[in-house]
Amino acid sequence: MTPRLNEIWVYLSATPLLGLTLTLVAYQGAYWLYSRSGMNPLANPVAIAVAVIVALLTLTGTPYATYFEGAQFVHFLLGPATVALAVPLYAQLPRLKQILGPALLALVAGSLTAIVSAIAMGWTLGGSKETLLSLAPKSVTTPIAMGIAEKIGGLPSLTAVLVVTTGILGAVMARGLFNALGCQDHAIRGFAVGVAAHGIGTARAFQVSETAGAFAALAMGLNGLATALLLPLLIRLWN
């Protein structure tokens, strides 16, 4: 930066609204690119926005804590937004009753698969125990995953990065995988995405249809609960 621009940035970075403005502008720009690409999953707006923000904070030397002073307003809205997901799910109650049994079996299978596969891959690559415990809850929405990681001896900060990465990859790969498998039922597609790719996958599911989004939201919440119950039991067996 030139000295003049550097002075302006130092001034602006001291205001909490900078983080909020940067977050909103980055996502809006990323979503514009996503729309221009015909909503190609490879142009995932979350991934693009995260990359832009990380690059900007790195280039300007802005501490994450300073950025988060403003971005925390968006973070706060995650709670009300998650609760609001119950509204579209209520409209899908008849369909939910039809597949409740298979859905619960799929939930347990998906939760166990996510945990065991993450630990197995990390162990194969020589990860430390702390790293493996941070990997285990990667398919759960961030606040729950970080809480689980802290309780079982993992690193919450590392878990947060892994959760976001998992969500982005799930949102990018889901459509192609479902098409290859011949799965066209939006309820099933949504539920699977919610289990595997939590909030980011759920957001992608809502872009496909309200049915897919509602079942993804249900799966996201249930998988958080299932992982919180199953993972400590698996850790005890492991030890």
C-alpha positions as CSV (number, residue, x, y, z in Angstrom):
1,M,0.0,0.0,0.0
2,T,1.0,3.7,-0.5
3,P,1.6,5.6,2.8
4,R,-1.7,7.5,2.2
5,L,-3.8,4.4,1.7
6,N,-2.0,2.7,4.6
7,E,-3.1,5.6,6.9
8,I,-6.7,5.3,5.6
9,W,-6.7,1.5,6.2
10,V,-5.3,1.9,9.8
11,Y,-8.1,4.4,10.5
12,L,-10.8,2.2,9.1
13,S,-9.6,-1.0,10.6
14,A,-10.1,0.5,14.1
15,T,-13.9,0.6,13.5
16,P,-16.0,-2.5,14.1
17,L,-18.1,-1.8,11.1
18,L,-15.2,-2.6,8.8
19,G,-15.4,-6.3,9.5
20,L,-19.2,-6.3,8.8
21,T,-18.9,-4.3,5.6
22,L,-16.0,-6.4,4.3
23,T,-18.0,-9.6,5.0
24,L,-21.1,-8.4,3.3
25,V,-19.2,-6.9,0.3
26,A,-17.1,-10.0,-0.2
27,Y,-20.1,-12.3,-0.1
28,Q,-22.2,-10.2,-2.4
29,G,-19.3,-10.0,-4.9
30,A,-18.8,-13.8,-4.6
31,Y,-22.5,-14.4,-5.1
32,W,-22.5,-12.3,-8.2
33,L,-19.8,-14.4,-9.6
34,Y,-21.7,-17.5,-8.6
35,S,-24.8,-16.3,-10.4
36,R,-22.9,-15.3,-13.5
37,S,-21.4,-18.9,-13.6
38,G,-25.0,-20.3,-13.8
39,M,-24.7,-21.3,-10.1
40,N,-21.9,-23.7,-10.9
41,P,-21.0,-25.4,-7.5
42,L,-17.3,-24.9,-8.3
43,A,-17.9,-21.2,-7.9
44,N,-19.2,-21.6,-4.4
45,P,-19.7,-18.1,-3.0
46,V,-18.6,-19.0,0.6
47,A,-15.3,-20.4,-0.7
48,I,-14.7,-17.3,-2.8
49,A,-15.7,-14.9,0.0
50,V,-13.5,-16.6,2.5
51,A,-10.5,-16.6,0.1
52,V,-11.0,-12.8,-0.6
53,I,-11.2,-11.9,3.1
54,V,-8.2,-14.1,4.1
55,A,-6.1,-12.6,1.3
56,L,-7.1,-9.0,2.3
57,L,-6.5,-9.5,6.0
58,T,-3.1,-11.1,5.2
59,L,-2.0,-8.4,2.8
60,T,-3.0,-5.6,5.2
61,G,-1.7,-7.3,8.3
62,T,-5.1,-7.0,10.0
63,P,-5.5,-9.3,13.1
64,Y,-8.4,-11.7,12.9
65,A,-9.7,-10.3,16.3
66,T,-10.0,-6.8,14.8
67,Y,-11.9,-8.1,11.8
68,F,-14.2,-10.2,14.0
69,E,-15.3,-7.2,16.1
70,G,-17.5,-6.3,13.2
71,A,-18.1,-9.7,11.7
72,Q,-19.5,-10.9,14.9
73,F,-22.8,-9.3,14.0
74,V,-23.2,-11.8,11.2
75,H,-22.0,-14.5,13.5
76,F,-24.8,-13.6,16.0
77,L,-27.5,-14.0,13.2
78,L,-26.5,-17.7,12.8
79,G,-28.6,-18.5,15.9
80,P,-31.9,-17.0,14.7
81,A,-31.3,-18.2,11.1
82,T,-30.9,-21.8,12.4
83,V,-34.1,-21.6,14.4
84,A,-35.9,-20.1,11.4
85,L,-35.1,-23.3,9.4
86,A,-37.9,-25.0,11.3
87,V,-40.4,-23.1,9.2
88,P,-39.8,-24.8,5.9
89,L,-39.4,-28.1,7.7
90,Y,-42.9,-27.8,9.2
91,A,-44.3,-27.7,5.6
92,Q,-42.6,-31.0,4.9
93,L,-44.1,-32.9,7.9
94,P,-46.1,-35.4,5.7
95,R,-43.0,-36.3,3.7
96,L,-40.9,-36.6,6.9
97,K,-43.4,-39.0,8.5
98,Q,-43.0,-41.3,5.4
99,I,-39.3,-41.6,5.6
100,L,-38.7,-41.1,9.3
101,G,-37.4,-44.6,10.0
102,P,-34.9,-44.8,7.1
103,A,-33.9,-41.2,7.8
104,L,-32.9,-42.0,11.4
105,L,-30.9,-45.1,10.2
106,A,-29.2,-42.9,7.6
107,L,-28.4,-40.3,10.3
108,V,-26.6,-42.8,12.6
109,A,-24.8,-44.4,9.6
110,G,-23.8,-41.0,8.2
111,S,-22.6,-39.7,11.6
112,L,-20.5,-42.8,12.3
113,T,-19.1,-42.8,8.8
114,A,-18.0,-39.2,9.0
115,I,-16.3,-39.7,12.4
116,V,-14.6,-43.0,11.6
117,S,-13.5,-42.1,8.1
118,A,-12.0,-38.8,9.3
119,I,-10.0,-40.4,12.1
120,A,-8.9,-43.3,9.8
121,M,-7.6,-41.0,7.1
122,G,-5.9,-38.7,9.6
123,W,-4.3,-41.8,11.3
124,T,-3.1,-43.2,8.0
125,L,-1.4,-39.9,7.1
126,G,0.3,-39.9,10.5
127,G,-1.7,-37.2,12.3
128,S,-1.2,-36.7,16.0
129,K,-3.9,-37.7,18.5
130,E,-4.8,-34.0,19.0
131,T,-5.2,-33.6,15.2
132,L,-7.4,-36.8,14.9
133,L,-9.7,-35.5,17.7
134,S,-9.9,-32.2,15.9
135,L,-10.9,-34.0,12.7
136,A,-13.6,-36.2,14.2
137,P,-16.4,-33.7,14.4
138,K,-15.7,-32.1,10.9
139,S,-19.2,-32.8,9.5
140,V,-21.0,-31.0,12.3
141,T,-22.0,-27.3,12.2
142,T,-19.2,-25.1,13.5
143,P,-20.4,-24.1,17.0
144,I,-21.2,-27.6,18.0
145,A,-18.1,-29.0,16.4
146,M,-15.8,-26.6,18.2
147,G,-17.5,-27.4,21.5
148,I,-17.1,-31.2,20.9
149,A,-13.5,-30.8,19.9
150,E,-12.7,-28.8,23.1
151,K,-14.4,-31.4,25.3
152,I,-12.6,-34.4,23.8
153,G,-9.1,-32.8,23.7
154,G,-9.0,-31.5,20.1
155,L,-8.1,-28.0,18.9
156,P,-11.3,-25.9,18.3
157,S,-9.6,-23.5,16.0
158,L,-8.4,-26.4,13.7
159,T,-11.8,-28.0,13.9
160,A,-13.4,-24.8,12.7
161,V,-11.2,-24.7,9.6
162,L,-11.9,-28.4,8.9
163,V,-15.6,-27.8,9.3
164,V,-15.7,-25.0,6.8
165,T,-13.6,-26.9,4.3
166,T,-15.8,-30.0,4.6
167,G,-18.9,-27.8,4.0
168,I,-17.5,-26.2,0.9
169,L,-16.4,-29.5,-0.5
170,G,-19.7,-31.1,0.2
171,A,-21.6,-28.2,-1.4
172,V,-19.3,-28.4,-4.5
173,M,-19.4,-32.2,-5.0
174,A,-22.9,-33.1,-3.9
175,R,-24.8,-32.5,-7.1
176,G,-22.5,-34.4,-9.3
177,L,-22.3,-37.3,-6.9
178,F,-26.1,-37.6,-6.6
179,N,-26.6,-37.4,-10.3
180,A,-24.0,-40.2,-10.8
181,L,-25.9,-42.3,-8.2
182,G,-29.2,-41.6,-9.9
183,C,-30.7,-40.1,-6.8
184,Q,-33.3,-37.5,-7.8
185,D,-35.4,-37.3,-4.6
186,H,-34.9,-33.9,-3.1
187,A,-35.7,-35.0,0.4
188,I,-33.0,-37.7,0.3
189,R,-30.5,-35.4,-1.4
190,G,-31.1,-32.7,1.2
191,F,-30.9,-35.0,4.1
192,A,-27.6,-36.5,2.9
193,V,-26.1,-33.0,2.3
194,G,-27.2,-31.9,5.8
195,V,-25.5,-34.8,7.5
196,A,-22.3,-34.5,5.5
197,A,-21.9,-30.8,4.9
198,H,-23.8,-29.0,7.7
199,G,-24.7,-25.3,7.2
200,I,-22.9,-24.6,4.0
201,G,-24.4,-27.7,2.4
202,T,-27.8,-26.7,3.8
203,A,-27.5,-23.3,2.2
204,R,-26.7,-24.9,-1.1
205,A,-29.7,-27.3,-0.7
206,F,-32.0,-24.4,-0.3
207,Q,-30.8,-23.0,-3.6
208,V,-31.9,-26.3,-5.2
209,S,-35.4,-26.5,-3.6
210,E,-37.3,-25.8,-0.4
211,T,-37.7,-29.5,0.1
212,A,-34.0,-30.2,-0.1
213,G,-33.2,-27.3,2.2
214,A,-35.8,-28.3,4.8
215,F,-34.4,-31.9,5.0
216,A,-30.8,-30.6,5.0
217,A,-31.6,-28.3,7.9
218,L,-33.2,-31.2,9.8
219,A,-30.2,-33.5,9.2
220,M,-27.7,-30.8,10.2
221,G,-29.3,-30.3,13.6
222,L,-29.8,-34.1,14.2
223,N,-26.2,-34.8,13.2
224,G,-24.9,-32.3,15.7
225,L,-26.8,-34.1,18.4
226,A,-25.8,-37.6,17.2
227,T,-22.2,-36.7,16.9
228,A,-22.2,-35.1,20.4
229,L,-23.6,-38.4,21.8
230,L,-21.7,-40.9,19.7
231,L,-18.2,-39.4,19.5
232,P,-17.4,-39.4,23.3
233,L,-18.5,-43.1,23.3
234,L,-16.2,-43.9,20.4
235,I,-13.3,-42.0,22.1
236,R,-13.8,-44.1,25.2
237,L,-13.6,-47.3,23.2
238,W,-10.6,-46.1,21.4
239,N,-8.8,-45.3,24.6
